[in-house]
Amino acid sequence: MENSSLIVMFTLSGLNETKENKYVYFSLTLLGYFSIIFVNVTLMVTILLERTLHEPMYIFLCNLSFNGLYGTAGFYPKFLADILSDTHVISYAGCFSQVFVIYSSVLCDFSTLTVMAYDRYVAICRPLDYHSIMTNKNVGKLILLSWLLPLSCISGLISLSARLPLCGSHIEKLYCENWSIVRLSCGPTTLNNVYGYFVILVFMGHVFFILYSYMKLIITCRTSSKGRGKFMQTCVPHLFTLINFTIALLFDTMYSRYGSKDFPQSLRNFLALEFLLIPPLFNPLVYGLKLTHIRTRMMRTLCKKHRDAVHEGSGGK
């Protein structure tokens, strides 16, 4: 048996089927990653440059996009290198770093979506108090909290996993994941399980708060035509984002704990990657297309660039 003191590298599985078409997979993955970077950076730059978008809802949206870039940065560069490599390994420290980045990003998504739900609740259910509650100072506190809680939870999770003696180094996944490391332990993991359930309960509380806020929103919007307009304009994208992210995370959780080796490798890979591909790409597109102010600003910027290009072309003649 291997001892954790001797384990300095982990082996990742899941890429065995890509050897024959590795350049095709590399190109598609690179295109997907560039698309994620492009749509999120475009949304962030649009919000930061347009003064009329310097409102709490758009600042929280900017934070959501930044978190999407942060989380995917913990996966795609390493994954792209693995596609072209014949050996799919990662160092002990690198593995835990990847766990920290990916899963703190996951929890930060939940925290940010909860903060966004609170913002919509105040805007629609308590419109007269909105500006006194959602001050710049309070917005900063909410953003800070949306990062500190996930980072603290994941730090505790990693600290507990790092102390475990390991009797193996093969992780049956495309990237490092905490549960996969815990399953390699040849020591007791009760404390890890208890702490893991505690983290789950904390973020289930986030989900219940979001559901509660939406119940209040729906009740309020039934009696207010203005409220219904705000709900359709700003809450529907948030709801789509929440559903999309929850389903993606559910896929990953089910795969990690109950995935069978009898599943085709391509299906297992999809279940493992869905939450790292769909939400970071889907969220900015939904908000960019649905929210009028962002869509208008983007169209204005594109039209300005087109006019400048035409003007330069005419001047050249």
Disulfide bonds with the S-S distance in Angstrom:
Cys95-Cys176 2.02
Cys167-Cys186 1.92
